[in-house]
Amino acid sequence: MPTPPDPERPRPGPVLEPVRVLRPRRLDGLAELMREMESAPARAAHADEAETQELPPVPPVRTPPHANDRPRVLRRTAVAGAVAAAALLGFGCALLLPGREQAAAAVPPHRPAATAPPATAPAPTASPAPATATDPDGPGTLRQGDTGPGVAELQKRLLRIPDVYRDGSTSGTYDAGLTAAVARFQLWYGISGDETGVYGDDTRRALESRTGPGDDS
């Protein structure tokens, strides 16, 4: 069997070291670009804040009304004033109308003035008739001092009332005894419309109601 040949011995000389070559990766460049893009807005904002200065407030400028708007404003003002005046006038008329109606109802209808008659000679004035005094106790009142058939009838009626005009006279003269009898009758039967002892209307009605007309003798 043949033997393999001996390997060759290395030649004497400097030892060569391998050289390493570094190549930039694409991902590293992309990351660097992203960092620059993210930091760019922050720097711009910082620069804007440094350059921006606060300005004083500007007062509002009041522009004068246009010349063409003045007639319109005046017209609106006149219309508003007319409406307000009409409302006040209507309110015043509403308040015055009831007062006028009441005044018209209270005032009597106007009568035409009568024409004065022609001036003539004054007529002779008649003498006034003597005034007759009215008796407060009634027109047919009888009192002490009177005489006549009325007094006689009174005496007869009183005789029929027990113990009022006992054994009285029927002479037709209104004397003191008859006055006392009339006063007694008024007291006993509570008659207060006439004077005491005077035969007035109230005493007459009370006596005639107790003595009928057929009892006269």
Secondary structure by P-SEA (a helix, b strand, c coil): cccccccccccccbbbbbbbbbbbbaaaaaaaaaaaaaaaaaaaaaaaaaabbbbccccbbbbcccccaaaaaaaaaaaaaaaaaaaaaaaaaaaaaaaaaaaaaaccccccccccccccccccccccccbbbbbcccccccccccccaaaaaaaaaaaacccccccccccccccaaaaaaaaaaaaaacccccccccccaaaaaaaaaaccccccc
